[in-house]
Amino acid sequence: MHPVTLRTDRLVLSAPGPADADDVVAYANDPDVIAFTPVPVPYGHAEAHQFIERVGEGWRDDTRYDFGIRRGDDPRLLGTVGVFGFVDGAAEIGYALHPDGRGHGFVTEAAARVLDWAFAAPPIGLGLVRVQWRALGTNAASAATARRIGMRYEGRSRSAVVHRGVRHDQLLAAVLRDDDRTTPTDWPTP
């Protein structure tokens, strides 16, 4: 598939390209991104260019679709939201954001728009039936976003993943195409 550009009232979501390497390095080196995602440490321009190359391959091979998050009036890449891990009409969503973009609802807005696209019937979207989200049990910000975009809490897998050499619980949530995503559902407190 050729990369798609999605828009919201405030954002432009488009595939990161070579010109975004500096911005990828900036958000990938943020301590919160490092704490909760498997980005390599240290993360430099070589890693950013490898990521951008994988983004292009994902779109070309229909294996993952990553969107750069940008303000409509500023082309700087603030982060990414992607859909990947396709199996039988289901996939996973993940996101990361530079601190400059936090606190404005950008990742919630971007992820909600990507979900709309993922659930829309082809050729407008992917026609998915289910999209899931997974995160370390301590990633409260990601969980809050997942809840705001209509994900329904499905559980906590105890000591399920190793991140940076330490075992962590993992949270799981999902949303189905026909679920009402306008009202967040109840999640347990961490």
N, C-alpha and C positions, 0 to 999 in steps of 0.2 A: 504494500500500500504506500502511496505517496503521503508524506507528512501532511497532517491536517492542522489548520489554525482555528482555534476556538476563541470566542470572545464573551466577555461578561460586560456589565456596565462600566467596570473599572479596569479590567485586565485583558491582556492579550496572551493567549496560551499557544506557544509554537515550539517546534522542536529546537533544542539548543544546537548551535552550530559552532564552527571554529572560532568565530569572533567572540564567543561567550566564555572562552577558556579562563580568563582572569576572574570572571564572576563565579565560575564553578569552583575555582581554587578558593575564593573568598568564603563561600558558604560551606564548602567541604571541610575547611579548617576551623569552623566555629566549634567551640567546646561542646555545645549541646548536640550538634550533628554527630560529632565524634562519639559522644557518650551513648547515643542511641541507634546509630546506623553502622553498617559494616564498611564504611569508607576506609581506604588504606591510610595509615599514619606512618610517616608524613605524607601529605597530599600536595603534589606540585603540578606543574604544567604537563608533565608526561602523563600523569594519571588523569588529568582533565581531558587531554586529547584522546586518551583511550576510552574514557566515558563517552565523549562526544561521538567517537567512531562507533561505539556499541549502540548509541542512540540511533544513528543512521542505519546500522545493520538491523536493529530491531524493527524499524519501520519497513525497511525493504523486505525482510524475511517474515514479517507478520508474527514476531515472537514477543515483542513488547512495544508499547507506545508511550514515550516520554515527552512531556510538554514542559517547556520553560515557562515560568511564571513571571510576567512583566506587567508593570503598570501601563495603562493605555497611553500615558503621556511621557513615558520614560522607557527606552529600550533595554535598560540594564536588567540582566537576569537576576531575579531575587531568589530563585529556587526552582524546584521541579516537582511535578506530580506525574506518576506513571501508572500504567496498567500492564500487568505481566502475569506469567504463570497460568496460561490458558489451558483449561481442561474441561471438556464436555459442557461448554456454554458458561463456564465460570472463570473468574480471574481474581487477581489480588490488586489492591491499590496501595501505593506508598507515596510519601511526600517528604520533602525537606525544604527548609526556608532559612535564608540569611536573617540575622537579627534585625537588619534594617526593615524587613518586611513584616516582622512580627507585631502583634497587637493591633492590626488593622483589619483582620478577618480575611486577608488575601488567600491563605492556604485553604480555608473553609470554602471560600467562593470558587477557587480554582478546582478543588477536589469535587465539589458539587457539580460544577459544569462538566468535568470529565466523566462523572457518573452518568449524567444526562446523555452524553455522547455514547458511552459504553453500553447503555441500555437501549438506545434508539435502534430501530430496525435498520438493516442495511438497505440502501447504500449510504444512508445518512450517518449511521453508527455501526456498532459491532454486534448488536442484537444479543448481548449477554443476558443471562437469567439471574446470575448471582455474582456479587463482587465482595470479596472478604478483605479484611484488614488484620494485620498482626503487628504487635509491637512488644518491646520489653515491658514488663509489668510496672516498671518505675517511670515510664514515659507518659506522664500525666497530660502534657500538652498535646501529644498525638492522640491520646484517648479522648480528650475533650473535642478535638476536631472530628474524630470518627463519630462521636455521639452527635455532634451538630449536623453532620451530613446525613444523618438518618440510619447509621449503622446500629444494629441490634447486638447487644453484648451476648456472646455465646459461651464465654468461659475463660478460665485461667488454667493454663497448663503449668504445673509446678516444676521448677528447675528444668525447663524444656529446652533452653537454648544456651549456648556458650557465646559470650560477647566479650572480647578483649581478655580472654582467659578466665572469665568468671561466669559461673552458672547463674541464670536468671529465670524467673517466671516469665511466661509469655501470655499476653492477652489476645483474645480472638473475638472478632465481631464480623458481622456480614449484613448485607442488605440485598434483598431480592428485587427484581425489576418491578414487581407489582406492590411492593411495600410503600406505605405512606411515609415519605421522607420529610414531610413538613414539620412534624412534631417529634422532637428528640424523645427517645425511650429512656426508661430508667436503667441506670448502670449502678453496680455496687460501688461504694466508696473504697478507695485504695487502702 
